[in-house]
Amino acid sequence: MKKTTIFAAIGGVGIAVLAIFLIAADHIDSPSVEGTTTDIADLYAFEGNNPDNTVLIATIQGPLAPGDVTNNAAFDENVLLEFNIDNTGDFKEDLVIQAIKRGDSMYFFGPVAPETQGLSSIVETSGPRHRVKISTSENVEVTEEDGMKFFAGPRRDGFFFDFNRFNKVISGEVAPEGFLPPAEASDFFEDLNVLAVSVEVPNSMLGTAPAHVGGAVGINGLPPAYNVWVSAKRKQ
């Protein structure tokens, strides 16, 4: 992997990370991205089992039938997936964790301060480097090194949405009844998969979180939070 390789952003989604579970979803993209190997489905960020760690998960290329993702060929070697972390509150990436496929493995770089910010990136080989073999539907591979954990492979889509009812609502077929109550709703994604890339990282490697973007809310206010977003960037 050459450090001079340039990757340009195709799409991204972001959230603020608290010590609770948060998610940002983007299952429908523009025609230039939808259905491609750069199509981002969800970004998850939450406190790990160790409360001093943060877990970052990006899912891509969803929805997929389980039989579509049984080998490592599903990931694209020309796509760089990049977790961006803002720890100063200026909404610019101060650190990045990058993931890119090579052969049967996913290679992770970072967290490291990026040499460039914004829409273009290079593979940041100057920081920490780790590797995990890409999992299949039958064999799950997890690498644990230097206090970090890594995974790449197919997982069940965690997004819940009654898509069929949604289509009836927007078409006016069931107006004004609207959506069904939770007990009656049907999860369109229940039997579908996505490709997931996951990293668990000690907060000590991410720096001190800035004040929450939401400001002081409630009696005790909101705790500090990293601003996190994920980008899918294609080799130029």
C-alpha positions as a Markdown table, in Angstrom:
| # | Residue | x | y | z |
|---|---|---|---|---|
| 1 | Met | 0.0 | 0.0 | 0.0 |
| 2 | Lys | 1.5 | 3.3 | -1.1 |
| 3 | Lys | 1.1 | 6.3 | 1.1 |
| 4 | Thr | 0.6 | 8.6 | -2.0 |
| 5 | Thr | -2.6 | 6.8 | -3.1 |
| 6 | Ile | -5.4 | 9.4 | -3.2 |
| 7 | Phe | -9.0 | 8.5 | -2.2 |
| 8 | Ala | -11.8 | 10.9 | -2.9 |
| 9 | Ala | -15.0 | 11.0 | -0.8 |
| 10 | Ile | -18.2 | 9.5 | -2.2 |
| 11 | Gly | -20.5 | 9.6 | 0.7 |
| 12 | Gly | -20.7 | 9.8 | 4.5 |
| 13 | Val | -22.8 | 10.0 | 7.6 |
| 14 | Gly | -22.0 | 11.2 | 11.1 |
| 15 | Ile | -23.1 | 11.5 | 14.7 |
| 16 | Ala | -22.0 | 12.7 | 18.2 |
| 17 | Val | -20.7 | 10.0 | 20.5 |
| 18 | Leu | -22.1 | 9.8 | 24.0 |
| 19 | Ala | -21.7 | 7.1 | 26.6 |
| 20 | Ile | -24.9 | 5.6 | 25.2 |
| 21 | Phe | -25.9 | 3.9 | 22.0 |
| 22 | Leu | -26.3 | 6.2 | 19.0 |
| 23 | Ile | -26.9 | 5.5 | 15.3 |
| 24 | Ala | -27.1 | 7.4 | 12.1 |
| 25 | Ala | -28.8 | 5.6 | 9.1 |
| 26 | Asp | -28.7 | 6.3 | 5.4 |
| 27 | His | -30.2 | 3.3 | 3.6 |
| 28 | Ile | -31.2 | 5.2 | 0.5 |
| 29 | Asp | -28.5 | 7.2 | -1.4 |
| 30 | Ser | -28.2 | 9.0 | -4.7 |
| 31 | Pro | -28.2 | 6.9 | -7.9 |
| 32 | Ser | -24.4 | 7.4 | -8.2 |
| 33 | Val | -23.8 | 5.7 | -4.9 |
| 34 | Glu | -26.8 | 3.4 | -4.2 |
| 35 | Gly | -26.0 | -0.3 | -4.7 |
| 36 | Thr | -22.2 | 0.3 | -5.1 |
| 37 | Thr | -19.3 | -0.8 | -2.9 |
| 38 | Thr | -19.2 | 2.7 | -1.4 |
| 39 | Asp | -22.9 | 2.7 | -0.3 |
| 40 | Ile | -22.9 | 3.4 | 3.5 |
| 41 | Ala | -25.9 | 2.0 | 5.4 |
| 42 | Asp | -25.4 | 2.8 | 9.1 |
| 43 | Leu | -22.9 | 4.3 | 11.5 |
| 44 | Tyr | -23.0 | 3.1 | 15.1 |
| 45 | Ala | -21.0 | 4.5 | 18.0 |
| 46 | Phe | -21.3 | 3.5 | 21.6 |
| 47 | Glu | -19.5 | 2.8 | 24.8 |
| 48 | Gly | -17.8 | -0.6 | 24.9 |
| 49 | Asn | -18.2 | -3.3 | 27.6 |
| 50 | Asn | -15.1 | -1.5 | 29.0 |
| 51 | Pro | -16.6 | 2.0 | 29.7 |
| 52 | Asp | -13.2 | 3.5 | 28.8 |
| 53 | Asn | -13.5 | 2.3 | 25.2 |
| 54 | Thr | -15.6 | 3.5 | 22.3 |
| 55 | Val | -16.9 | 1.1 | 19.6 |
| 56 | Leu | -17.3 | 2.4 | 16.0 |
| 57 | Ile | -19.2 | 0.3 | 13.4 |
| 58 | Ala | -19.9 | 1.2 | 9.8 |
| 59 | Thr | -22.1 | -1.0 | 7.6 |
| 60 | Ile | -22.1 | -0.8 | 3.9 |
| 61 | Gln | -23.6 | -2.4 | 0.8 |
| 62 | Gly | -27.0 | -3.1 | 2.3 |
| 63 | Pro | -29.3 | -4.8 | 2.1 |
| 64 | Leu | -27.8 | -8.1 | 1.0 |
| 65 | Ala | -29.3 | -11.5 | 1.0 |
| 66 | Pro | -27.3 | -13.8 | 3.3 |
| 67 | Gly | -26.0 | -15.9 | 0.4 |
| 68 | Asp | -24.5 | -12.8 | -1.3 |
| 69 | Val | -21.8 | -12.3 | 1.4 |
| 70 | Thr | -20.1 | -15.7 | 2.0 |
| 71 | Asn | -16.6 | -14.7 | 1.1 |
| 72 | Asn | -14.1 | -11.8 | 1.3 |
| 73 | Ala | -14.6 | -10.8 | -2.3 |
| 74 | Ala | -17.6 | -8.7 | -1.2 |
| 75 | Phe | -15.3 | -5.8 | 0.0 |
| 76 | Asp | -13.7 | -3.5 | -2.6 |
| 77 | Glu | -9.9 | -3.0 | -2.5 |
| 78 | Asn | -10.4 | 0.4 | -4.2 |
| 79 | Val | -12.6 | 1.7 | -1.4 |
| 80 | Leu | -11.2 | 3.3 | 1.8 |
| 81 | Leu | -13.6 | 3.4 | 4.7 |
| 82 | Glu | -12.6 | 6.2 | 7.1 |
| 83 | Phe | -13.9 | 6.9 | 10.6 |
| 84 | Asn | -13.3 | 10.6 | 11.3 |
| 85 | Ile | -13.0 | 11.8 | 14.9 |
| 86 | Asp | -13.3 | 15.4 | 16.0 |
| 87 | Asn | -12.0 | 15.9 | 19.5 |
| 88 | Thr | -11.8 | 19.7 | 19.5 |
| 89 | Gly | -15.4 | 20.6 | 18.6 |
| 90 | Asp | -14.6 | 22.4 | 15.3 |
| 91 | Phe | -16.2 | 19.6 | 13.1 |
| 92 | Lys | -12.9 | 18.9 | 11.4 |
| 93 | Glu | -11.3 | 15.5 | 11.7 |
| 94 | Asp | -8.5 | 15.6 | 14.2 |
| 95 | Leu | -8.0 | 11.8 | 14.0 |
| 96 | Val | -8.9 | 9.1 | 11.6 |
| 97 | Ile | -9.2 | 5.3 | 11.7 |
| 98 | Gln | -9.0 | 3.9 | 8.2 |
| 99 | Ala | -9.9 | 0.4 | 6.9 |
| 100 | Ile | -9.1 | -1.0 | 3.5 |
| 101 | Lys | -9.2 | -4.5 | 2.1 |
| 102 | Arg | -6.1 | -6.3 | 0.8 |
| 103 | Gly | -6.5 | -10.0 | -0.2 |
| 104 | Asp | -8.4 | -11.9 | 2.5 |
| 105 | Ser | -7.9 | -9.3 | 5.2 |
| 106 | Met | -9.0 | -5.9 | 6.3 |
| 107 | Tyr | -6.1 | -3.5 | 7.3 |
| 108 | Phe | -6.7 | -0.8 | 9.8 |
| 109 | Phe | -4.6 | 2.4 | 10.2 |
| 110 | Gly | -4.9 | 4.8 | 13.1 |
| 111 | Pro | -6.1 | 6.4 | 15.1 |
| 112 | Val | -3.7 | 9.0 | 13.7 |
| 113 | Ala | -3.8 | 12.7 | 12.8 |
| 114 | Pro | -4.5 | 12.9 | 9.0 |
| 115 | Glu | -2.1 | 14.6 | 6.7 |
| 116 | Thr | -5.0 | 16.0 | 4.8 |
| 117 | Gln | -8.6 | 16.9 | 5.9 |
| 118 | Gly | -11.7 | 17.0 | 3.9 |
| 119 | Leu | -12.8 | 15.1 | 0.8 |
| 120 | Ser | -9.5 | 13.5 | -0.1 |
| 121 | Ser | -7.4 | 11.1 | 1.9 |
| 122 | Ile | -4.2 | 9.1 | 1.8 |
| 123 | Val | -3.6 | 5.8 | 3.6 |
| 124 | Glu | -2.1 | 6.9 | 6.9 |
| 125 | Thr | 0.7 | 4.3 | 7.3 |
| 126 | Ser | 2.6 | 6.4 | 9.9 |
| 127 | Gly | 0.2 | 5.5 | 12.7 |
| 128 | Pro | -0.8 | 2.2 | 14.3 |
| 129 | Arg | -1.4 | -0.6 | 11.9 |
| 130 | His | -3.5 | -3.7 | 12.4 |
| 131 | Arg | -5.0 | -6.6 | 10.4 |
| 132 | Val | -8.0 | -8.9 | 10.7 |
| 133 | Lys | -8.9 | -11.7 | 8.4 |
| 134 | Ile | -12.3 | -11.0 | 6.8 |
| 135 | Ser | -15.0 | -13.1 | 8.3 |
| 136 | Thr | -17.4 | -15.3 | 6.3 |
| 137 | Ser | -21.0 | -16.2 | 7.2 |
| 138 | Glu | -19.6 | -19.4 | 8.8 |
| 139 | Asn | -16.4 | -18.2 | 10.4 |
| 140 | Val | -16.1 | -15.1 | 12.6 |
| 141 | Glu | -12.6 | -13.6 | 12.9 |
| 142 | Val | -11.7 | -10.9 | 15.6 |
| 143 | Thr | -8.3 | -9.4 | 16.2 |
| 144 | Glu | -7.4 | -8.0 | 19.6 |
| 145 | Glu | -4.1 | -6.0 | 19.7 |
| 146 | Asp | -2.8 | -3.0 | 21.7 |
| 147 | Gly | -6.1 | -2.7 | 23.5 |
| 148 | Met | -8.1 | -2.5 | 20.3 |
| 149 | Lys | -10.5 | -4.9 | 18.6 |
| 150 | Phe | -11.2 | -5.3 | 14.9 |
| 151 | Phe | -13.8 | -7.1 | 12.8 |
| 152 | Ala | -14.8 | -7.1 | 9.1 |
| 153 | Gly | -17.5 | -9.2 | 7.5 |
| 154 | Pro | -21.2 | -9.9 | 7.0 |
| 155 | Arg | -23.7 | -9.2 | 9.8 |
| 156 | Arg | -27.4 | -9.1 | 10.1 |
| 157 | Asp | -28.8 | -5.6 | 9.3 |
| 158 | Gly | -29.7 | -4.0 | 12.6 |
| 159 | Phe | -31.9 | -1.4 | 11.0 |
| 160 | Phe | -35.7 | -1.8 | 11.7 |
| 161 | Phe | -38.1 | -0.3 | 9.2 |
| 162 | Asp | -41.5 | -1.3 | 7.9 |
| 163 | Phe | -40.7 | -0.5 | 4.4 |
| 164 | Asn | -43.8 | -2.0 | 2.8 |
| 165 | Arg | -46.0 | 0.0 | 5.1 |
| 166 | Phe | -44.0 | 3.1 | 4.3 |
| 167 | Asn | -44.6 | 2.7 | 0.6 |
| 168 | Lys | -48.4 | 2.4 | 1.3 |
| 169 | Val | -48.3 | 5.5 | 3.4 |
| 170 | Ile | -46.5 | 7.7 | 0.9 |
| 171 | Ser | -48.8 | 6.4 | -1.9 |
| 172 | Gly | -51.9 | 7.3 | 0.0 |
| 173 | Glu | -53.1 | 3.7 | 0.1 |
| 174 | Val | -53.5 | 3.7 | 3.9 |
| 175 | Ala | -54.0 | 7.4 | 4.6 |
| 176 | Pro | -54.9 | 8.6 | 7.1 |
| 177 | Glu | -54.2 | 5.5 | 9.1 |
| 178 | Gly | -50.4 | 5.9 | 8.8 |
| 179 | Phe | -47.8 | 3.5 | 10.3 |
| 180 | Leu | -48.7 | 0.4 | 12.3 |
| 181 | Pro | -48.0 | 0.2 | 16.0 |
| 182 | Pro | -44.7 | -1.6 | 16.9 |
| 183 | Ala | -46.4 | -4.9 | 17.7 |
| 184 | Glu | -47.9 | -5.1 | 14.2 |
| 185 | Ala | -45.1 | -3.6 | 12.1 |
| 186 | Ser | -43.0 | -5.8 | 9.9 |
| 187 | Asp | -39.2 | -5.5 | 9.7 |
| 188 | Phe | -38.2 | -5.4 | 6.1 |
| 189 | Phe | -34.5 | -5.9 | 7.0 |
| 190 | Glu | -35.1 | -8.9 | 9.3 |
| 191 | Asp | -33.5 | -11.5 | 7.0 |
| 192 | Leu | -31.1 | -9.2 | 5.2 |
| 193 | Asn | -27.4 | -8.6 | 5.7 |
| 194 | Val | -24.9 | -5.8 | 5.4 |
| 195 | Leu | -21.1 | -5.8 | 5.4 |
| 196 | Ala | -19.8 | -4.5 | 8.7 |
| 197 | Val | -16.4 | -2.9 | 9.7 |
| 198 | Ser | -15.9 | -2.6 | 13.4 |
| 199 | Val | -13.2 | -1.2 | 15.7 |
| 200 | Glu | -13.1 | -0.8 | 19.4 |
| 201 | Val | -10.6 | 1.8 | 20.6 |
| 202 | Pro | -9.5 | 3.1 | 24.1 |
| 203 | Asn | -10.7 | 6.6 | 24.6 |
| 204 | Ser | -7.1 | 7.4 | 25.7 |
| 205 | Met | -6.2 | 7.1 | 22.0 |
| 206 | Leu | -8.9 | 9.5 | 21.0 |
| 207 | Gly | -8.0 | 12.4 | 23.2 |
| 208 | Thr | -10.4 | 14.4 | 25.4 |
| 209 | Ala | -13.9 | 14.7 | 24.1 |
| 210 | Pro | -15.2 | 18.3 | 23.4 |
| 211 | Ala | -18.4 | 19.8 | 24.9 |
| 212 | His | -21.4 | 18.2 | 23.4 |
| 213 | Val | -22.8 | 19.9 | 20.2 |
| 214 | Gly | -26.2 | 20.0 | 21.8 |
| 215 | Gly | -25.0 | 22.3 | 24.6 |
| 216 | Ala | -26.3 | 22.2 | 28.2 |
| 217 | Val | -29.6 | 20.4 | 28.2 |
| 218 | Gly | -31.5 | 19.3 | 31.3 |
| 219 | Ile | -30.5 | 19.7 | 34.9 |
| 220 | Asn | -27.0 | 18.1 | 34.5 |
| 221 | Gly | -26.5 | 19.0 | 30.9 |
| 222 | Leu | -25.0 | 16.7 | 28.3 |
| 223 | Pro | -21.7 | 15.0 | 28.8 |
| 224 | Pro | -18.7 | 15.7 | 26.4 |
| 225 | Ala | -18.9 | 13.8 | 23.1 |
| 226 | Tyr | -16.6 | 13.1 | 20.2 |
| 227 | Asn | -18.1 | 14.2 | 16.9 |
| 228 | Val | -17.8 | 11.1 | 14.6 |
| 229 | Trp | -18.6 | 10.6 | 10.9 |
| 230 | Val | -17.7 | 7.9 | 8.4 |
| 231 | Ser | -16.7 | 8.3 | 4.8 |
| 232 | Ala | -16.4 | 5.9 | 1.9 |
| 233 | Lys | -13.6 | 7.1 | -0.5 |
| 234 | Arg | -12.7 | 5.6 | -3.8 |
| 235 | Lys | -9.2 | 5.3 | -5.2 |
| 236 | Gln | -8.5 | 7.9 | -7.9 |
